[in-house]
Amino acid sequence: MKRIILGIITLFLLLSAISLDVSAAKKSSKLSKEAIAEMSDTIDKLTQKIYGRALLSPQDNENLIGIKIKLDNQMLMAANPELAPLYYKAGNVYRLREMKPEAIECYQTILENFSDTALAPKAKAMLESLGVQVAAPTAEGEESKDSESDDGI
């Protein structure tokens, strides 16, 4: 009987700990307006350093990587249009540092998740300047007129 009671108590404590971890993760994963503003300021400072031909310190690199990780983690939870400018600015920093794959990833995120924002055409232009072919999105199930004319029907 003691084993059953001990097992039930252990199971209850385990389930409580798991539910607390999940709820804490959900609360901490949402970026506040202050966090977004702080990330924007940090990226602006990094951009100023790059334009001023200053070298980025290891701390600067760590900050940039941390911002990108936070943005990507937030995107896993929900796409927030307030993140589009941060992705664009981060893409610019990566582009200026000649880190092409990272820049492409930032600009592509804007096109895929924030295509209705004013930054989407700018991101598309940046991708094209980096040599990436950007296909115009088509409606689902819509075929191009070229494919219809090639059928000979």
C-alpha positions in Angstrom: 0.0 0.0 0.0 2.9 2.4 0.8 4.4 1.7 -2.6 1.1 2.7 -4.4 0.8 5.9 -2.4 4.5 6.7 -2.9 4.1 6.0 -6.6 1.0 8.3 -6.9 2.8 11.1 -5.0 5.9 10.7 -7.3 3.8 10.8 -10.4 1.9 13.8 -9.2 5.1 15.7 -8.5 6.6 14.7 -11.8 3.5 15.9 -13.7 3.5 19.2 -11.7 7.1 19.8 -12.6 6.5 19.2 -16.2 3.5 21.5 -16.4 5.4 24.2 -14.6 8.3 23.9 -17.1 5.9 24.1 -20.1 4.0 27.1 -18.8 7.3 28.9 -17.9 8.7 28.2 -21.3 5.6 29.7 -23.0 5.8 32.8 -20.8 9.5 33.3 -21.3 9.4 32.6 -25.1 7.3 35.6 -25.9 9.4 38.7 -26.5 8.4 41.9 -24.8 8.3 45.2 -26.5 11.3 46.2 -24.3 13.3 43.1 -25.4 12.5 43.9 -29.1 13.6 47.5 -28.6 16.8 46.4 -26.9 17.6 44.0 -29.7 16.9 46.7 -32.3 19.3 49.1 -30.4 22.0 46.4 -30.3 21.7 45.7 -34.0 21.8 49.5 -34.7 25.0 49.8 -32.7 26.6 46.9 -34.5 25.6 48.5 -37.9 27.3 51.7 -36.8 30.5 49.9 -35.9 30.5 48.2 -39.3 29.9 51.4 -41.2 32.6 53.0 -39.0 35.0 50.3 -40.1 35.4 49.2 -36.5 36.0 45.5 -35.8 33.3 43.7 -33.9 34.4 42.3 -30.6 33.7 38.7 -29.5 31.0 40.2 -27.3 29.4 41.9 -30.4 29.4 38.6 -32.2 27.9 36.9 -29.2 25.2 39.6 -29.1 24.3 39.2 -32.7 24.2 35.4 -32.4 22.0 35.7 -29.3 19.6 38.0 -31.1 19.3 35.7 -34.0 18.6 32.7 -31.7 15.9 34.7 -29.8 14.3 35.7 -33.1 14.3 32.1 -34.4 12.9 30.8 -31.1 10.1 33.3 -31.2 9.3 32.4 -34.8 8.9 28.8 -33.6 6.1 29.9 -31.3 4.4 32.6 -33.5 5.2 35.0 -36.3 5.0 38.5 -34.9 5.2 41.3 -37.5 7.3 43.3 -35.1 10.1 40.9 -35.7 10.4 41.8 -39.5 12.5 44.9 -38.9 14.9 42.9 -36.6 15.3 40.2 -39.2 16.0 42.9 -41.9 18.5 44.7 -39.7 20.2 41.4 -38.8 20.3 40.4 -42.4 22.0 43.7 -43.2 24.7 43.2 -40.5 25.3 39.7 -41.8 25.5 41.0 -45.4 27.9 43.8 -44.5 30.1 41.2 -42.7 30.0 39.0 -45.8 28.2 36.3 -44.0 26.0 35.5 -47.0 24.2 32.3 -45.8 23.1 34.0 -42.6 22.0 37.1 -44.5 20.0 35.0 -46.9 18.3 33.2 -44.1 17.2 36.5 -42.5 15.8 38.0 -45.7 14.1 34.7 -46.6 12.4 34.6 -43.2 10.9 38.0 -44.0 9.6 36.8 -47.4 8.1 33.6 -46.0 6.6 35.0 -42.8 6.1 38.7 -43.3 5.3 39.0 -47.0 2.6 41.6 -46.3 5.0 44.1 -44.7 6.8 47.0 -46.3 10.1 45.1 -45.8 9.2 42.2 -48.0 10.1 44.0 -51.3 13.4 45.3 -49.7 14.2 41.7 -48.5 13.5 40.4 -52.1 15.8 43.1 -53.6 18.5 42.2 -51.1 18.2 38.5 -51.9 18.4 39.2 -55.6 21.5 41.4 -55.0 23.0 38.4 -53.2 22.4 36.2 -56.3 19.4 34.4 -55.0 16.5 33.8 -57.4 13.3 34.7 -55.8 10.2 33.2 -57.3 6.9 35.1 -57.1 4.4 33.3 -54.9 1.5 31.8 -56.7 -1.9 30.9 -55.4 -2.3 27.3 -54.4 -3.5 25.1 -57.3 -2.9 27.9 -59.8 -0.9 26.9 -62.9 1.0 29.3 -65.1 -0.2 30.1 -68.6 3.0 28.8 -70.1 2.4 25.2 -68.8 -1.2 25.3 -70.2 0.0 26.3 -73.7 2.7 23.6 -73.8 0.1 20.8 -73.4 -1.2 21.4 -77.0 -4.8 21.5 -75.8 
